[in-house]
Amino acid sequence: MTTAGRGALQELYGTEILKPKCSFLLQDTAGQERYRTITTAYYRGAMGFVLMYDITSEDSFNAVQDWATQIKTYSWDNAQVILVGNKCDMEDDRIVPMEKGKHLADQLGFDYFEASAKENINVRQVFERLVDIICEKMSESIESDNSRGTSGRSMRLTDNPSPSQQNCSC
């Protein structure tokens, strides 16, 4: 499966697509079977995933369920996932119908896009949507915590650290 690659990801990382005070790290794990054991280490702590398949390959589409299971097994419980059918610029070679991709995304509870990494179609929109749903989920989580109350001392952003913490040499 063709991926956007490191150069494209670095270019996207440097753009202003995100809300203020939001940063992210993109890791392209290539989606190949030989990397499966390595990639599970990347899942821990990840807040979002772009799970891609090649619309010109039934095998690529059939692997989505396994990758989704890996994500659910090894990632944070509230990790957000967007399913992307890649290579939408190759409509004449399409094997996996868009409806099939949408149906699987609905079954898995994922958002769905079709994109072309090669032609830069919907790439930005995929990442913008992922950031939006991560921020929405985080906001819901914070609101939920606030409504339940917090235990222990809370610190407002305007509070100054105690003097002993200000001069810490560690």
Beta strands, then each sheet from edge to edge (+ up, - down):
strand 1: 48-54
strand 2: 80-86
strand 3: 111-115
sheet 1: 1+ 2+ 3+
end
